[in-house]
Amino acid sequence: MTRAGAWVLAARPRTLTAAAAPVLLGTGLAVGKDAFSPLPALAALLGALLIQIGTNLANDYYDHVRGGDTEERVGPTRVTQAGLIPPETVRNATYLVLGVALLLGVYLVRVGGWPIVFIGLASLVCAVAYTGGPFPLAYHGLGDLFVFLFFGLAAVGGTVWVQALSFGPDVLLAGAGMGAMSTAILVVNNLRDLETDARAGKNTLAVWLGPGGTRFEFLLLVLMGFGAPLVGMSFYGWSPWALLSFGAALPLRNPARTVASYAPGDDPRTLIPPLAGTAQAAGLYGLLLGLGLALG
């Protein structure tokens, strides 16, 4: 593998849909409020992508140094564990990428004021604290909450705020739906890694809940995601265009079946395609719901 290829692998481009989707949804909400502003929307998108890449690099580094990544792990290659890039180089790249995201955040603070300071700093800190620091969130069962908050409520709400300078319960609802779909991606990932994480002392929520509880969590999150447009139509005046988001159910059909039937002793590699399918569904959900809200 070339050096450039190793860095692309480390950035994990397939995960970037989870970062882009809430920004697209928030921008659709802003369009629906006649508040679309292209430069803040673009800065929010670039910032979200950089924070996602920084989080991926941090996970690659800290999971390696903490012993969370072992030869038993199933899934995409981690460049640090595989010896493709030195650990210190991955760590330094993490802070470089997050530093560039911080520069974009300075512009967004000028646009959105103090609320963006809190959202931005919390996002940067948690990008590292997800697997690093004295209390790594993913190792204490808090990864799901982190994804729900920052890839749902904060990302959607922040995107709307820097364009409309307003925040309402409809934004919170859209953020909750997006956060649920984003968290479903993590749930499939953690279900796949449940046994190896448990042996490595990485106590994800899936380790705590076990396979049955994790399957139920996945179902609950999907129902929450697709329930959000119905609630919005019933209580917040969303138009029927919001039902475009149901198109995301198509790529989710096979992943949902596989997750529902997965049991202890099954080959965890069978969850690799459902992980990609769930990520695709989450990205499509944010795009279609944002489009529906803009058209409405």
C-alpha positions in Angstrom: 0.0 0.0 0.0 1.2 3.5 -0.9 1.7 6.1 1.8 -1.2 8.1 0.4 -3.4 5.0 0.3 -2.6 4.4 4.0 -3.7 7.9 4.9 -7.0 7.5 3.0 -7.5 4.2 4.8 -6.9 6.0 8.1 -9.4 8.7 7.3 -12.1 6.1 6.7 -13.9 7.9 3.9 -16.9 5.6 4.1 -17.7 7.0 7.6 -18.0 10.6 6.2 -21.6 10.2 5.3 -22.4 10.2 9.0 -20.7 13.6 9.3 -22.3 15.1 6.1 -25.8 13.9 6.7 -26.8 16.0 9.7 -25.3 19.1 8.0 -27.4 18.4 4.9 -30.5 17.9 7.1 -29.8 21.2 9.0 -29.3 23.1 5.8 -32.6 21.7 4.5 -34.3 23.0 7.6 -32.7 26.4 7.1 -33.9 26.5 3.5 -37.4 25.7 4.8 -37.2 28.6 7.1 -36.0 31.0 4.3 -32.7 31.3 6.1 -30.2 29.5 3.8 -26.7 31.0 3.9 -24.2 29.3 1.7 -20.9 30.2 3.3 -21.9 29.1 6.9 -23.4 26.0 5.5 -20.2 25.1 3.6 -18.1 25.9 6.6 -20.3 23.7 8.8 -20.0 20.8 6.3 -16.2 21.1 6.0 -15.9 21.4 9.8 -18.0 18.3 10.4 -16.0 16.3 7.9 -12.7 17.4 9.5 -14.0 16.5 13.0 -15.0 13.1 11.7 -11.6 12.4 10.2 -9.9 13.7 13.3 -12.1 11.3 15.4 -11.2 8.4 13.1 -7.5 9.1 13.4 -7.8 9.5 17.2 -9.6 6.1 17.4 -7.0 4.5 15.3 -4.2 5.7 17.6 -5.8 5.4 21.0 -7.4 2.0 20.4 -3.9 0.8 19.5 -2.1 2.2 22.5 -4.8 1.0 24.8 -4.8 -2.5 23.4 -8.3 -2.3 22.0 -7.2 -3.2 18.5 -5.9 -6.8 18.4 -5.2 -9.3 15.7 -8.6 -10.8 16.5 -10.4 -7.7 15.5 -12.8 -8.0 12.5 -13.3 -5.0 10.2 -11.5 -2.3 8.3 -7.7 -2.3 8.7 -6.4 0.1 11.4 -3.2 1.7 10.1 -1.6 2.0 13.5 -2.3 -1.6 14.5 -1.2 -2.8 11.1 2.1 -0.9 11.2 1.3 1.1 8.1 1.8 4.5 9.8 3.8 5.1 13.0 1.6 5.8 16.0 3.1 9.2 16.8 2.5 10.3 13.2 -1.2 9.3 13.4 -1.5 11.1 16.7 0.1 14.3 15.3 -2.2 14.1 12.3 -5.2 13.9 14.6 -4.3 17.3 16.2 -3.5 18.8 12.8 -6.8 17.9 11.4 -8.7 19.1 14.5 -6.7 22.3 14.4 -7.9 23.1 10.9 -11.4 22.4 12.1 -10.8 24.9 14.9 -9.9 27.5 12.4 -13.2 27.0 10.5 -14.9 27.2 13.9 -13.5 30.7 14.4 -15.4 31.8 11.4 -18.6 30.0 12.5 -18.3 31.7 15.9 -18.2 35.1 14.2 -21.4 34.1 12.5 -23.3 32.3 15.2 -21.8 33.7 18.5 -21.4 31.9 21.8 -23.6 28.9 21.1 -21.2 27.8 18.5 -18.3 28.2 20.9 -19.8 25.6 23.2 -20.8 23.2 20.4 -17.5 23.5 18.7 -15.2 23.1 21.7 -17.3 20.2 23.0 -17.1 18.5 19.6 -13.3 18.9 19.4 -12.7 17.7 23.0 -15.0 14.7 22.6 -13.4 13.8 19.2 -10.3 12.9 21.2 -12.0 11.8 24.4 -14.1 9.3 22.5 -11.2 6.8 22.8 -8.4 9.0 24.4 -7.8 10.8 27.7 -8.3 9.6 31.2 -12.0 8.7 30.7 -12.5 7.4 27.1 -16.2 7.6 26.4 -16.2 4.5 24.1 -14.6 2.4 26.8 -17.3 3.3 29.4 -20.4 2.7 27.4 -20.9 6.3 26.4 -20.1 6.1 22.7 -23.7 5.8 21.7 -24.7 8.9 23.7 -21.8 10.8 22.1 -22.9 9.9 18.6 -26.5 10.7 19.3 -25.6 14.2 20.7 -22.9 15.3 18.3 -24.0 13.6 15.1 -27.6 14.5 15.7 -28.7 17.2 18.0 -25.5 19.3 17.9 -24.7 18.9 14.2 -28.3 19.6 13.0 -28.9 22.3 15.5 -25.6 24.0 15.0 -26.1 24.0 11.2 -29.5 25.6 11.5 -28.2 28.1 14.0 -25.3 29.5 11.9 -27.8 30.2 9.1 -31.1 31.1 10.8 -29.8 32.2 14.2 -32.7 30.5 15.7 -33.5 27.1 17.3 -36.8 25.5 18.0 -38.4 22.2 19.0 -38.7 21.2 15.3 -34.9 21.4 15.0 -34.5 19.3 18.1 -36.8 16.7 16.6 -34.9 16.6 13.3 -31.7 16.3 15.3 -33.0 13.4 17.3 -34.1 11.5 14.2 -30.7 12.0 12.6 -28.9 11.2 15.8 -30.8 7.9 16.1 -29.9 6.9 12.6 -26.2 7.8 13.1 -26.1 5.9 16.4 -27.5 2.8 14.6 -24.3 2.7 12.6 -22.3 2.5 15.8 -24.5 -0.2 17.2 -23.9 -2.5 14.2 -20.1 -1.8 14.6 -20.2 -2.6 18.3 -22.3 -5.7 17.8 -19.7 -7.0 15.4 -16.8 -6.2 17.8 -18.7 -7.2 20.9 -16.6 -10.3 21.8 -13.2 -8.8 21.0 -14.1 -5.5 22.7 -15.1 -7.4 25.9 -11.8 -9.3 25.9 -9.8 -6.1 25.4 -11.6 -4.3 28.3 -13.5 -1.9 25.9 -16.8 -1.9 27.6 -19.1 -0.5 24.9 -22.8 -0.3 25.5 -23.1 -3.4 23.3 -20.8 -5.3 25.8 -23.1 -4.2 28.6 -26.4 -5.0 26.9 -25.2 -8.2 25.2 -26.3 -9.4 21.7 -30.1 -9.4 22.5 -30.1 -6.0 24.1 -28.0 -4.5 21.3 -30.3 -5.9 18.6 -33.2 -4.3 20.5 -31.3 -1.0 20.7 -30.8 -1.1 16.9 -34.5 -1.6 16.3 -35.5 1.2 18.7 -33.1 3.7 17.0 -34.4 2.9 13.5 -38.0 3.3 14.7 -37.1 6.6 16.4 -35.5 7.8 13.1 -38.4 7.0 10.9 -40.9 8.2 13.6 -39.4 11.7 13.6 -41.0 12.8 10.3 -44.4 11.5 11.4 -44.1 13.5 14.7 -43.0 16.6 12.8 -46.0 16.4 10.4 -48.4 15.9 13.4 -47.1 18.6 15.7 -44.7 21.0 13.9 -46.4 21.5 10.5 -43.9 19.6 8.4 -45.2 18.9 4.9 -45.7 15.4 3.5 -42.5 16.0 1.6 -40.8 14.9 4.9 -41.8 11.4 4.1 -39.1 11.4 1.4 -36.9 10.2 4.3 -38.6 6.8 4.2 -36.6 6.2 1.0 -33.7 5.4 3.4 -35.6 2.3 4.4 -34.7 0.6 1.2 -30.9 0.2 1.8 -31.7 -0.6 5.4 -33.9 -3.7 4.7 -31.1 -6.3 4.4 -28.9 -4.9 7.2 -32.0 -4.9 9.6 -32.6 -8.6 8.8 -29.0 -9.6 9.4 -28.8 -7.6 12.7 -32.2 -9.1 13.9 -31.0 -12.7 13.3 -27.4 -12.2 14.5 -26.7 -14.5 17.5 -23.7 -15.4 19.7 -21.4 -17.7 17.8 -22.2 -16.3 14.4 -19.3 -15.1 12.3 -18.9 -11.4 13.1 -17.8 -10.8 9.5 -21.4 -11.2 8.4 -22.1 -7.8 10.0 -19.6 -6.0 7.7 -22.1 -5.5 4.8 -24.9 -4.4 7.2 -22.5 -1.8 8.7 -22.0 -0.3 5.3 -25.7 -0.5 4.5 -26.7 1.2 7.7 -24.2 4.0 7.0 -25.7 4.4 3.5 -29.2 4.5 5.0 -28.2 7.2 7.6 -26.6 9.3 4.9 -29.7 9.0 2.6 -32.0 9.7 5.6 -30.3 13.1 6.2 -30.2 14.0 2.6 -33.9 13.0 1.9 -35.3 14.5 5.1 -33.4 17.7 4.5 -34.7 17.8 0.9 -38.2 17.2 2.1 -38.1 20.0 4.7 -36.6 22.4 2.1 -39.4 21.5 -0.4 -42.0 21.9 2.3 
